[in-house]
Amino acid sequence: MLPDATVGAALAADTRLAATAAPIHSLLRQLDRQLLPTVALTVVVPEALDDLDGERLQLGHAVTWLAVPGRSPRGPVVVGADGAGGAADDAVERANPGTALRIAVRYDAAGEDELPVVRALGAAWTAQGRSIAWDIAASDVPLPPPPAWVFWLAGSVPESLRARARAGARVLVTRVAANAGSVVLAEAQGADLRAQVLGRGRLLGWTGALRADAEPALLAPDFPQRLWTALATGASVPTSAPARSVAPLVARHDDWAPAESLVPPLAAVLALLFLAERVLATWSRRRPAA
């Protein structure tokens, strides 16, 4: 049996969810953000799930995960440049080979020192015959709409950028932890490039600063080509799994902004009504008798 409806939210035969083509992980992440922290969540899913993304689902709520017989419907498959289910930007680049690949670069104060290497990479890629349209700006400037690659030289990765990666973008971040993801570009000395599959995209992290004086590997003549290969290579992401094997993990959301409580506004209204009643009572006592 499901928990009491007063302490749980059940996603069983909800026609609103059934009518949308959004993957279940995206729907649950959205619901997780909208619910108050005290709400318990119960999710009823088919025992065979499709349209999964490459990132293990992590929610801020504790979840009762119930698998029932059945299989979820399959959604459309995005085919990348390598022929496997991959990033949407690769599909666009393959379909329109004459179109410039857009790369958006966003930087903070420390990341500004990494821009010379970015510009050097751009010059090397252009010399190799690649057409690139660069969009370089400070981190507070909004990113262009996808498809685009993003070089994030601005510290911690915001959730909006992770969401972009899940939708199919390639995101390169610098100064990441040395144990983040798997190594895709190893250097004998200095930093490594590590990759994490997020949804249908990839989050790639350079473990050092992208500065030639800090990382000698950046000066190697073949480094631009090797970095391009690591960025452009698609990753085959399993999209089907038994529901019991992908039950959500519980993770704290530091940027959680649930719906606002009505208690403060109601308290203010009651206080104003009380004050108005006191003013009227005082005025009535002071009013001279006719």
C-alpha positions in Angstrom: 0.0 0.0 0.0 1.0 3.6 -0.6 1.7 5.8 2.4 -1.0 8.1 3.7 -1.7 10.8 1.1 -1.2 13.5 3.7 2.5 12.7 4.0 3.3 11.4 0.5 3.0 12.4 -3.1 2.3 9.5 -5.5 3.2 9.5 -9.2 1.3 6.5 -10.3 -1.4 7.0 -13.0 -1.0 10.8 -13.2 -2.4 11.8 -16.5 -0.4 15.1 -16.5 2.8 13.1 -16.5 1.5 10.5 -19.0 0.7 13.3 -21.5 4.2 14.7 -21.6 7.3 13.3 -23.4 9.8 14.5 -20.8 12.0 11.8 -19.4 11.1 10.6 -15.9 14.4 11.8 -14.4 13.7 15.3 -15.6 10.2 15.3 -14.2 11.3 14.0 -10.9 14.1 16.6 -10.6 11.5 19.4 -11.3 9.1 18.0 -8.8 11.8 17.6 -6.2 12.6 21.4 -6.5 8.9 22.4 -6.2 8.0 20.4 -3.1 8.5 21.7 0.4 11.4 19.9 2.2 9.0 18.2 4.7 6.9 16.4 2.0 7.5 12.7 1.7 7.7 11.4 -1.9 6.4 8.1 -3.2 7.1 7.2 -6.8 5.5 4.3 -8.6 7.4 3.3 -11.7 7.4 0.4 -14.3 9.9 -2.3 -13.5 11.6 -1.7 -16.8 12.6 2.0 -17.4 13.6 3.6 -20.7 14.8 7.1 -21.6 17.2 7.2 -18.6 20.1 9.6 -18.6 23.7 8.8 -17.7 23.6 10.5 -14.3 22.2 8.7 -11.2 19.1 10.5 -10.0 19.7 12.5 -6.8 16.8 14.1 -5.0 16.6 16.3 -1.9 13.6 14.3 -0.6 13.6 10.8 0.8 11.8 8.6 -1.8 9.7 5.5 -1.5 10.5 3.8 -4.8 7.9 1.3 -5.9 8.4 -0.8 -9.1 5.3 -2.4 -10.6 5.0 -4.7 -13.7 5.3 -2.9 -17.0 7.7 -0.9 -19.2 7.9 2.8 -19.7 7.4 4.2 -23.3 10.5 5.0 -25.3 11.1 8.5 -26.4 13.0 9.8 -29.4 16.7 9.0 -29.7 19.3 11.7 -30.3 22.1 10.4 -32.6 25.5 12.0 -32.1 28.4 12.4 -34.5 29.8 9.0 -33.6 26.6 7.2 -34.5 25.7 6.4 -30.9 23.2 8.2 -28.7 25.2 11.4 -28.0 25.2 15.1 -27.8 22.7 17.2 -29.7 25.4 19.7 -30.8 27.3 16.9 -32.5 24.2 15.9 -34.5 23.8 19.5 -35.6 27.5 19.8 -36.6 27.2 16.6 -38.7 24.0 17.7 -40.4 25.4 21.1 -41.2 29.1 20.7 -41.8 29.5 24.2 -43.1 28.1 25.8 -39.9 30.5 27.2 -37.4 30.6 25.4 -34.1 29.7 27.8 -31.4 31.8 27.8 -28.2 30.8 30.0 -25.3 33.4 30.9 -22.8 32.5 32.3 -19.3 35.2 33.3 -16.8 35.6 34.7 -13.3 38.6 36.7 -11.9 40.8 33.6 -11.8 39.5 32.3 -15.1 40.5 35.5 -16.9 44.2 34.3 -16.6 43.1 31.2 -18.6 41.8 33.1 -21.6 45.2 33.3 -23.4 45.3 29.5 -23.6 41.7 29.4 -24.8 42.5 31.9 -27.6 45.6 29.8 -28.5 43.5 26.7 -28.8 41.1 28.6 -31.0 43.9 29.7 -33.3 45.2 26.1 -33.5 41.8 24.7 -34.3 41.2 27.3 -36.9 44.5 26.5 -38.5 43.4 22.9 -38.7 40.4 24.0 -40.8 37.7 24.0 -38.2 35.1 26.8 -38.2 34.4 28.1 -34.7 32.3 31.1 -33.5 33.5 32.2 -30.1 31.4 33.9 -27.5 33.7 35.1 -24.6 32.3 37.0 -21.7 32.3 37.3 -17.9 30.4 34.6 -15.9 27.5 36.9 -15.2 26.6 37.2 -18.9 23.9 34.7 -19.9 24.9 31.8 -22.1 23.6 31.6 -25.7 20.9 29.0 -26.4 22.2 25.5 -27.3 23.6 23.8 -29.2 27.0 25.1 -28.1 30.0 23.9 -26.3 30.7 25.7 -23.0 34.1 26.5 -21.5 33.3 27.3 -17.9 36.3 29.1 -16.3 34.4 30.4 -13.3 34.7 27.9 -10.4 31.8 25.7 -9.3 29.3 24.6 -11.9 25.8 26.0 -11.5 22.8 23.6 -11.8 21.6 25.4 -14.9 24.9 24.4 -16.6 24.5 20.8 -15.5 21.0 20.8 -16.9 22.4 22.0 -20.2 24.9 19.1 -20.2 22.0 16.7 -19.5 20.2 18.0 -22.6 23.2 17.3 -24.8 25.9 20.0 -24.4 29.6 19.5 -24.0 30.8 21.5 -21.0 34.5 22.0 -20.1 35.3 23.1 -16.6 38.7 24.0 -15.2 40.2 23.6 -11.7 38.1 20.6 -10.8 38.8 17.9 -8.1 41.4 15.3 -9.1 38.9 12.4 -8.5 36.0 13.8 -10.6 34.9 11.4 -13.3 37.1 9.1 -15.4 40.4 10.1 -17.1 40.0 10.8 -20.9 43.2 12.7 -21.4 46.1 11.8 -19.2 49.3 13.8 -19.0 52.6 12.4 -17.8 53.2 15.6 -15.8 50.5 18.0 -14.7 46.7 18.0 -14.9 44.4 15.4 -16.4 41.1 15.8 -18.3 38.3 13.9 -16.7 34.8 13.2 -18.0 31.4 12.6 -16.5 28.4 11.6 -18.5 25.5 13.8 -17.6 22.2 12.9 -19.4 23.0 13.0 -23.1 26.0 15.3 -22.8 29.3 15.3 -21.0 30.9 17.4 -18.3 34.7 17.5 -18.8 37.0 18.8 -16.0 40.6 19.9 -16.3 42.1 19.3 -12.9 44.5 22.2 -13.0 44.4 25.8 -14.2 44.3 26.3 -17.9 47.5 28.3 -17.9 50.7 27.5 -19.8 52.9 28.6 -16.9 51.2 26.2 -14.5 50.7 23.2 -16.9 53.6 22.4 -19.3 51.4 19.9 -21.1 49.4 22.7 -22.7 52.6 23.7 -24.7 52.8 20.3 -26.5 52.3 20.7 -30.2 49.7 18.0 -30.3 47.7 19.1 -27.3 45.0 21.1 -29.3 44.2 18.1 -31.4 44.1 15.7 -28.5 41.8 18.1 -26.5 39.5 18.4 -29.5 39.3 14.7 -29.9 38.4 14.3 -26.2 35.8 17.0 -26.5 34.2 15.8 -29.7 34.2 12.1 -29.0 30.7 10.9 -28.1 29.8 8.6 -25.3 27.4 5.7 -25.5 24.9 6.1 -22.6 22.7 3.2 -21.4 19.1 4.5 -21.5 17.4 1.4 -20.2 17.6 -0.4 -16.8 15.6 -2.2 -14.2 13.8 0.3 -12.0 15.1 -1.3 -8.8 18.7 -0.6 -9.9 18.2 3.1 -10.5 16.4 4.1 -7.3 17.2 7.8 -6.5 19.9 8.7 -4.0 19.3 11.4 -1.4 21.4 14.5 -1.8 21.3 17.9 -0.2 20.3 20.9 -2.4 22.1 24.0 -1.2 20.3 26.1 -3.8 16.9 24.7 -2.9 14.1 27.3 -3.3 10.8 25.6 -2.5 7.5 27.3 -2.8 7.1 30.1 -0.3 5.1 29.5 2.9 1.8 31.5 3.4 2.5 31.9 7.1 4.4 35.2 6.9 1.9 37.0 4.7 -1.0 35.7 6.8 0.7 36.9 10.0 1.2 40.3 8.5 -2.5 40.5 7.5 -3.6 39.5 11.0 -1.3 42.1 12.5 -2.8 44.8 10.3 -6.3 43.8 11.2 -5.5 43.8 14.9 -3.9 47.2 14.6 -7.0 48.6 12.7 -9.3 47.2 15.3 -7.3 48.9 18.1 -7.3 52.2 16.3 -11.1 52.0 15.8 -11.7 51.1 19.4 -9.6 54.0 20.6 -11.2 56.4 18.3 -14.7 55.3 19.4 -13.8 55.8 23.1 -12.5 59.3 22.4 -15.5 60.4 20.3 -17.7 62.8 22.2 -21.2 61.7 23.0 -23.9 63.4 20.8 
